[in-house]
C-alpha cells in the first residue's frame, strides 16, 4: 500500500492532516469510515482499512439503500489510517476544500474470502458493514479497469435515514453547519475544483419510461435429432438464462425464476442502461468464457463464490418488447432483426447471438469439434410463447447435463472434509425420486461453502420416496438401508447442475460430476429430461 499520491497533494508544514507514514498493519483490523464532504460538490467519502491504509472512494450520492440499487463510486488516493477520525473544515481553495463530517464508522467483513485485499484487486468486493448508521450487505465492482466503480446494495433493503440523522456526526453529534463554523481547519498545498469527477454524460439521454414487467421465458424441449422443416440454429450456451428489463434510466436483470441478479453483474446492468431504447425486454444468457472462448458453467459458479473472476458476457437472442411495443406476436426473424439493430454496445459486454444456419448436421459436427454444449433450434416463424415448452424451440445436446435437487449428503472419507457425496434426485409423478450419488467436481472451498449451507436447512427426514433401495447395483449409486445410517438429509430446495455419461435402467446416473448450483431454477420444476 502506498501513500505517495496522498503525500504529493499536501504540504505537512502547513496542514494538520496526518502525515503519509504507513501505520503498522493490525491483524484482523477491518474498520470503515464514511465522511460526508461538502467540497465543490457534496459527496460521501467511503474508506476501508486494509493493510495499514484506507482504500478510498468518492461516492457522489452516498451508499444505496434499496437492493440492487447502484451508485457511482470513484476510486481516489489511499489515505492514512489516522484519517478515520478526521472531522472539520479544509479551507476553500485547498485540495478538497470544504466541511468534512464523520458520517458513520464501524467494521466491515468480506463475505466471500478472508483476504479482502486480494478480492478487491480482482475488481469486486462483497462485504457486510456494521456501523452506527449502516448495517447490511453491499458490493464494490470496478468498471472496465478504470477508477470508476459501482457501489451496489446487496442482501435486503435498508430503510433510508431521516434527514436529521443524515446530517448528524457519529463522532461529535454536530451537523454540517455547526462543523463549518468550528475552528478545526486542515490545509493542503494543492487546489482542486473537481475532487469528485462529474459522471460522464450518456451518449443518448434516456426518455422517462416505466420499467417493463417480468415475462416468463419461453422454454426449449430436449430432442435427439434435428426435425424436418424450416429451422434456425444458434449456440446453446452453458450459463444463466436472464431477462434484461430497461425503462428509461432504470434497469433490472432477472433470472428465469424472477430473482434479481443485477447486483452480481453490474457490468451487464450498465450496458443495458446504455442501449438506445426508451424501454425494452431482452432475453439472453449470462456466461463466463474460458480461454478458448467457450461458455463454462463451472467458471460462472467459481465467479459466484468468489474463487475466480472470468470475463462475463450477456449473449442476447430475443427481443420481447421495444419502445412500448410487445413483439412476442411477431415471428422470430422479425424479433432477431430488431434485436440486432439495438445491439450497439461499446463495452462489448452484451453480445448478439446470431443464427448460425439452417442445417443442423454440419453445425452439430462443428460444435462437437469446438467442444460446445450443443445447439438450440427454433422454428423460423415461431412466436414467443412465454412460459411454454411448445416444441417450437428445441435443445440438441452434445453433452449430457441436467438439473437435479439436492436432498442429502454422505459422510466424508479419507482426507476429504465436510461431506463425501451429494444425494440428488428429480420429481417423478410429483414426488422426489433419488437418482444418484455425486462425489466429484468440488473444490475445497465449494465443499466448505455447501456444507455450511446444508447446516441451515438440515432435516431429520429422508426426502426421497424410493429410499432405501433393496439391493446394491454394480454402478454403486444405490442407497440401501444400512447405507442410509451414514447419510444426512436436508430440505430439498437446492438445485444443482450435473454432467453424466448416461442413465441406467434403474434411473441412476453413470459417472456423474457436479458442475454448479442453479439459483436460477426452482426445485419444484426439476424433472428428468427426456427427448420427445
C-alpha positions in Angstrom: 0.0 0.0 0.0 1.4 3.4 -1.0 0.6 6.9 0.3 2.8 8.7 -2.2 -0.2 10.3 -4.0 -1.7 11.4 -0.7 1.7 13.0 0.3 2.2 14.7 -3.1 -1.0 16.7 -2.7 -0.2 18.0 0.8 2.4 20.2 2.5 2.7 18.9 6.0 4.4 22.2 7.1 1.1 23.9 6.6 -1.5 21.3 7.2 -2.6 19.5 10.3 -3.6 16.4 8.4 -1.8 13.2 9.4 1.5 12.6 7.5 1.9 9.9 4.9 3.8 7.4 7.0 2.3 3.9 6.9 0.6 2.7 10.0 1.8 -0.8 11.2 -0.8 -3.4 9.9 -3.1 -4.6 12.6 -4.1 -8.2 12.0 -7.9 -8.6 11.6 -8.5 -4.8 11.8 -11.1 -4.1 9.2 -12.6 -0.7 10.1 -14.5 1.6 7.8 -15.4 5.3 7.8 -17.8 7.3 5.7 -17.2 11.0 5.6 -19.7 13.5 4.4 -17.7 16.0 2.4 -19.1 19.4 1.3 -16.3 20.2 -1.3 -17.0 21.7 -4.7 -19.8 19.1 -4.8 -21.4 17.5 -1.8 -20.4 13.8 -1.7 -19.5 11.0 0.6 -16.0 9.5 1.0 -16.1 5.8 1.7 -12.9 4.3 3.2 -11.9 0.7 4.1 -9.0 -0.1 6.3 -6.7 -2.5 4.6 -3.1 -3.3 5.5 -2.2 0.0 7.2 -4.0 2.4 4.9 -7.6 3.5 4.0 -8.7 2.4 0.5 -10.9 5.3 -0.6 -13.8 6.1 -3.0 -15.8 9.3 -3.6 -19.4 8.4 -3.8 -21.5 11.4 -5.1 -24.9 10.1 -4.0 -23.8 8.1 -0.9 -24.4 4.4 -0.3 -27.6 3.0 -1.9 -30.3 1.6 0.4 -32.5 -0.5 -2.0 -31.5 -4.0 -3.0 -29.9 -3.9 -6.5 -29.6 -0.1 -6.5 -26.2 1.1 -7.7 -24.3 4.4 -7.2 -21.1 5.6 -8.9 -18.0 5.4 -6.7 -14.8 7.0 -8.0 -11.6 5.4 -6.7 -9.2 8.1 -5.2 -5.8 8.0 -3.5 -5.2 5.9 -0.3 -5.4 7.8 3.0 -3.6 7.3 6.3 -5.4 5.3 8.9 -5.4 8.3 11.2 -7.8 10.0 8.7 -10.5 7.7 10.1 -11.3 10.3 12.8 -10.8 13.5 10.9 -13.7 15.9 11.1 -13.6 19.7 10.5 -13.0 22.2 7.7 -10.5 22.3 4.9 -10.0 25.9 3.7 -11.6 26.9 0.4 -9.1 26.9 -2.5 -7.2 24.0 -1.0 -7.4 20.4 -2.2 -10.8 19.1 -1.1 -11.7 22.4 0.5 -14.9 22.3 2.5 -16.5 20.8 5.6 -15.9 17.1 6.5 -18.1 15.1 8.8 -17.5 11.6 10.2 -20.9 10.4 8.9 -20.5 6.8 10.0 -17.9 4.4 11.5 -17.7 0.7 12.2 -16.2 -2.5 10.9 -16.6 -4.4 7.6 -16.4 -8.1 6.8 -15.7 -9.7 3.5 -18.4 -12.3 2.7 -16.5 -14.5 0.2 -12.9 -14.5 1.5 -10.7 -13.9 4.4 -8.4 -11.8 2.2 -10.5 -8.7 1.1 -7.3 -7.1 -0.4 -7.0 -9.9 -2.9 -10.7 -9.8 -3.8 -10.6 -6.1 -4.2 -7.6 -6.3 -6.5 -9.7 -8.6 -8.7 -12.2 -5.8 -9.2 -15.0 -6.9 -6.9 -15.7 -6.9 -3.1 -18.8 -8.3 -1.4 -18.9 -7.1 2.2 -21.0 -6.5 5.3 -20.9 -3.2 7.1 -21.6 -3.0 10.8 -21.7 0.7 11.6 -23.6 3.1 13.8 -25.9 4.0 10.9 -25.3 1.4 8.2 -25.8 -2.3 8.7 -26.1 -4.8 5.8 -24.5 -6.1 2.6 -23.0 -4.1 -0.3 -20.8 -4.7 -3.3 -18.0 -2.7 -4.9 -17.4 -3.6 -8.5 -14.9 -2.0 -10.8 -16.0 -0.8 -14.3 -13.6 -1.7 -17.2 -10.3 -1.5 -15.3 -10.6 2.3 -14.5 -11.1 4.4 -11.5 -14.9 4.2 -11.8 -16.6 1.6 -9.7 -20.2 0.8 -8.7 -21.4 0.7 -5.1 -24.4 -1.8 -5.1 -26.8 -2.7 -2.3 -26.9 -6.4 -1.7 -29.0 -8.5 0.7 -32.1 -6.9 2.0 -33.4 -3.3 1.6 -32.3 -0.8 4.2 -34.7 1.9 5.5 -33.3 5.3 4.4 -32.1 7.5 7.2 -34.0 10.5 8.3 -32.8 13.9 7.2 -31.7 14.7 10.8 -29.7 11.5 11.2 -28.1 12.0 7.7 -26.9 15.4 8.9 -25.5 14.2 12.3 -21.9 13.2 13.0 -21.4 9.9 14.8 -18.2 11.4 16.3 -19.3 14.8 17.6 -23.0 14.8 17.3 -22.8 18.1 15.3 -24.4 18.8 11.9 -22.6 20.2 8.8 -23.5 23.8 9.6 -22.1 23.5 13.1 -18.9 21.9 11.9 -18.4 24.6 9.2 -18.4 27.2 12.0 -15.8 25.4 14.1 -12.1 26.2 14.4 -10.6 22.9 13.4 -9.1 23.5 9.9 -6.9 21.3 7.8 -4.9 22.7 4.9 -3.2 21.3 1.8 -1.0 22.8 -0.8 -2.9 21.7 -3.9 -6.1 23.2 -5.1 -8.9 21.4 -6.9 -12.3 22.2 -8.1 -13.1 18.7 -9.2 -12.4 16.3 -6.3 -15.3 14.2 -7.4 -15.3 13.8 -11.2 -18.7 14.5 -12.9 -20.3 11.4 -14.2 -19.8 11.0 -18.0 -22.7 12.3 -20.0 -24.6 9.4 -21.6 -24.3 9.2 -25.4 -28.0 9.3 -25.7 -30.3 10.5 -22.9 -33.0 8.0 -22.0 -36.6 9.3 -22.0 -38.7 8.7 -19.0 -40.5 5.3 -19.3 -41.9 2.8 -16.9 -39.9 -0.3 -16.2 -41.4 -3.3 -18.0 -42.9 -6.2 -16.1 -41.2 -9.6 -15.9 -42.1 -12.1 -18.7 -41.6 -15.8 -18.0 -39.1 -17.0 -20.6 -40.0 -19.4 -23.4 -38.6 -22.9 -22.9 -37.0 -25.5 -25.3 -37.7 -29.2 -25.5 -34.9 -31.8 -25.5 -34.6 -33.5 -28.9 -32.4 -36.4 -30.1 -32.2 -35.3 -33.7 -33.0 -32.3 -35.9 -36.6 -32.2 -37.1 -37.8 -31.5 -40.6 -39.0 -28.1 -41.7 -37.6 -24.6 -41.6 -35.5 -24.2 -38.5 -32.8 -21.8 -37.4 -29.9 -22.9 -35.1 -28.0 -21.0 -32.5 -25.2 -21.9 -30.0 -26.5 -23.5 -26.8 -24.8 -21.6 -24.0 -23.8 -23.1 -20.7 -24.8 -20.2 -18.3 -27.7 -18.5 -16.5 -30.8 -17.6 -18.5 -31.7 -13.9 -17.8 -34.2 -11.3 -18.8 -32.9 -7.7 -19.0 -35.6 -5.0 -18.4 -35.0 -1.4 -19.4 -37.4 1.5 -18.7 -35.8 5.0 -19.2 -32.8 5.1 -16.9 -34.0 2.1 -14.8 -32.7 -1.4 -15.4 -33.3 -4.8 -13.9 -31.7 -8.2 -14.5 -33.9 -11.2 -13.6 -33.3 -14.9 -13.6 -35.8 -17.3 -15.1 -37.4 -17.7 -11.7 -37.6 -13.9 -11.3 -34.7 -13.5 -8.9 -33.0 -10.1 -9.1 -29.4 -10.8 -10.1 -28.4 -7.3 -11.1 -26.1 -6.8 -8.1 -24.0 -9.8 -9.2 -23.5 -8.5 -12.8 -23.3 -4.7 -12.7 -21.3 -4.6 -15.9 -24.3 -6.0 -17.7 -26.7 -3.6 -15.9 -24.5 -0.7 -17.1 -24.5 -1.9 -20.7 -28.3 -2.4 -20.7 -28.8 1.1 -19.4 -26.7 2.5 -22.2 -28.8 0.9 -25.0 -30.5 3.3 -27.3 -34.1 2.4 -26.4 -36.8 4.0 -24.4 -37.8 0.6 -23.0 -37.0 -3.0 -23.8 -37.3 -6.6 -22.6 -34.4 -8.7 -23.8 -33.9 -12.5 -23.4 -30.4 -13.9 -23.2 -27.8 -16.0 -21.3 -25.2 -14.8 -18.9 -22.0 -16.7 -19.5 -18.3 -16.9 -18.4 -15.9 -17.7 -21.1 -12.9 -20.0 -20.8 -9.5 -19.4 -22.6 -10.9 -20.9 -25.8 -14.0 -18.6 -25.8 -16.4 -21.4 -24.7 -19.1 -20.8 -22.2 -18.4 -22.6 -18.9 -20.9 -23.0 -16.1 -18.1 -24.1 -13.8 -16.3 -20.8 -14.3 -19.6 -19.0 -13.7 -20.0 -21.0 -10.5 -16.5 -20.1 -9.4 -17.2 -16.4 -10.0 -20.3 -16.6 -7.9 -18.5 -18.0 -4.8 -15.5 -15.6 -5.3 -12.9 -18.1 -6.5 -12.1 -16.5 -9.8 -13.2 -13.5 -11.9 -13.6 -14.7 -15.5 -14.8 -12.5 -18.3 -18.6 -12.1 -18.1 -20.8 -11.6 -21.1 -24.5 -11.4 -21.8 -25.4 -13.2 -25.1 -28.8 -12.0 -26.2 -31.0 -13.9 -28.6 -34.6 -12.5 -28.4 -36.4 -9.2 -28.0 -39.8 -9.3 -26.4 -40.6 -5.6 -26.1 -39.2 -2.4 -27.6 -40.3 1.2 -27.2 -43.7 0.4 -25.8 -44.5 -2.4 -28.4 -45.0 -6.0 -27.5 -43.0 -8.1 -30.0 -43.9 -11.6 -28.8 -46.6 -11.9 -31.5 -44.1 -11.2 -34.3 -42.1 -14.1 -36.0 -38.6 -14.9 -34.7 -36.9 -13.4 -37.8 -38.5 -10.0 -37.2 -37.6 -10.1 -33.4 -34.0 -11.1 -34.2 -33.7 -8.3 -36.8 -34.9 -5.6 -34.3 -32.6 -7.0 -31.6 -29.5 -6.9 -33.8 -30.2 -3.2 -34.7 -30.5 -2.4 -31.0 -27.2 -4.1 -30.1 -24.8 -1.1 -30.3 -22.8 -1.8 -27.1 -19.4 -0.1 -26.9 -18.5 -2.0 -23.8 -18.7 -5.4 -25.6 -20.4 -6.9 -22.5 -23.6 -7.5 -24.4 -23.2 -9.7 -27.5 -25.8 -10.7 -30.1 -26.3 -14.4 -30.5 -26.7 -14.8 -34.3 -28.3 -17.6 -36.3 -25.6 -20.0 -37.4 -27.5 -21.7 -40.2 -30.5 -23.9 -41.0 -28.8 -27.3 -41.4 -28.2 -28.9 -38.0 -26.0 -31.8 -39.1 -22.8 -29.9 -40.1 -23.4 -27.4 -37.3 -23.5 -30.1 -34.7 -20.3 -31.6 -36.0 -18.6 -28.2 -35.9 -19.9 -27.6 -32.4 -18.5 -31.0 -31.3 -15.1 -30.1 -32.7 -15.2 -26.8 -30.8 -16.2 -28.5 -27.5 -19.6 -26.7 -27.3 -22.5 -28.0 -25.3 -24.9 -28.2 -28.3 -27.4 -26.2 -30.4 -30.7 -24.5 -29.9 -33.1 -24.9 -32.8 -36.0 -22.6 -33.4 -38.8 -22.6 -36.0 -38.0 -19.7 -38.3 -41.6 -18.3 -38.0 -42.1 -19.1 -34.3 -43.8 -16.7 -32.0 -42.5 -16.1 -28.4 -44.6 -18.3 -26.1 -43.9 -17.1 -22.6 -43.5 -19.9 -20.1 -44.3 -22.7 -22.6 -42.3 -25.6 -23.9 -44.4 -26.0 -27.1 -41.7 -27.7 -29.2 -41.2 -24.6 -31.4 -37.7 -24.4 -29.7 -35.6 -27.5 -29.2 -32.3 -28.4 -27.5 -29.8 -30.6 -29.3 -27.2 -31.6 -26.7 -23.7 -32.9 -27.3 -23.1 -33.2 -23.5 -25.5 -34.9 -21.1 -26.3 -32.4 -18.4 -29.4 -31.5 -16.4 -30.6 -30.1 -13.1 -31.2 -32.2 -10.0 -32.4 -31.5 -6.5 -30.0 -32.0 -3.6 -31.7 -34.0 -0.8 -28.8 -35.0 1.3 -25.2 -36.0 1.5 -22.9 -38.8 2.8 -20.2 -38.7 5.5 -16.7 -37.8 4.3 -14.0 -40.4 3.9 -10.2 -40.4 3.6 -8.7 -36.9 3.6 -11.9 -35.2 2.3 -13.6 -32.8 4.7 -17.2 -31.7 5.1 -19.0 -34.4 3.1 -18.4 -37.4 0.8 -21.0 -37.1 -1.9 -24.3 -35.3 -2.7 -27.5 -37.3 -2.9 -29.6 -35.9 -5.8 -32.9 -36.6 -7.4 -35.8 -35.3 -9.5 -39.6 -35.1 -9.4 -41.5 -38.0 -10.8 -45.3 -38.0 -10.6 -45.0 -35.1 -8.2 -42.7 -37.0 -5.7 -38.9 -36.6 -5.2 -37.1 -39.6 -6.6 -33.5 -40.5 -5.7 -31.2 -40.6 -8.8 -27.5 -40.7 -7.8 -24.6 -40.0 -5.5 -22.3 -37.3 -6.8 -18.8 -37.3 -5.4 -16.7 -35.4 -7.9 -16.5 -31.8 -9.3 -15.9 -29.9 -6.0 -13.2 -27.6 -5.0 -12.2 -27.4 -1.3 -13.8 -24.0 -1.0 -17.0 -25.2 -2.5 -17.1 -28.2 -0.2 -17.0 -25.9 2.8 -19.5 -23.4 1.4 -22.0 -26.1 0.5 -21.6 -27.8 3.9 -22.2 -24.5 5.7 -25.4 -24.0 3.7 -26.6 -27.6 4.4 -26.4 -26.9 8.2 -29.0 -24.2 7.8 -31.6 -26.5 6.1 -30.8 -29.8 7.9 -33.7 -32.2 8.2 -34.3 -35.5 10.1 -36.4 -37.0 7.4 -35.3 -38.5 4.1 -37.0 -36.6 1.3 -36.7 -39.3 -1.4 -39.7 -41.6 -1.7 -37.7 -44.5 -3.3 -35.2 -44.9 -0.4 -34.0 -47.2 0.9 -33.4 -49.4 -2.1 -33.5 -53.2 -1.7 -30.2 -54.1 -3.4 -27.0 -52.5 -4.5 -26.2 -52.0 -8.2 -23.0 -52.6 -10.0 -22.7 -48.9 -10.6 -22.5 -48.1 -6.9 -25.3 -45.5 -6.9 -27.9 -47.2 -4.8 -28.6 -46.3 -1.2 -29.6 -49.4 1.0 -31.0 -49.3 4.5 -27.5 -49.8 6.0 -26.0 -47.0 3.9 -28.8 -44.6 5.0 -27.4 -44.7 8.5 -24.4 -42.7 7.2 -26.5 -40.2 5.3 -27.5 -36.7 6.3 -30.7 -35.1 5.0 -31.6 -31.5 4.0 -34.7 -29.7 2.9 -35.0 -30.4 -0.9 -34.8 -26.8 -2.0 -31.3 -26.5 -3.6 -30.9 -27.2 -7.4 -27.6 -28.2 -9.0 -26.3 -29.0 -12.4 -24.9 -32.5 -13.0 -22.9 -33.8 -16.0 -23.1 -37.6 -16.6 -22.4 -40.2 -19.2 -25.8 -42.0 -19.3 -29.0 -43.0 -17.5 -29.0 -46.6 -16.2 -32.1 -48.9 -16.5 -33.0 -48.3 -12.8 -32.9 -44.5 -13.4 -29.5 -43.8 -11.8 -26.6 -41.9 -13.3 -23.3 -43.2 -14.6 -20.2 -41.1 -14.0 -22.0 -38.1 -12.5 -19.9 -34.9 -12.0 -21.1 -31.8 -10.1 -21.0 -28.6 -12.3 -22.5 -26.0 -10.1 -25.6 -24.7 -8.2 -28.6 -23.4 -10.1 -30.1 -20.5 -8.1 -32.0 -19.5 -11.2 -34.2 -22.6 -11.1 -36.9 -23.7 -8.6 -36.7 -27.2 -7.2 -40.4 -27.7 -7.9 -39.7 -27.6 -11.7 -37.0 -30.2 -11.8 -38.0 -33.4 -13.6 -36.0 -36.0 -15.7 -35.4 -34.5 -19.1 -36.5 -36.9 -21.9 -36.3 -36.3 -25.6 -39.6 -36.3 -27.5 
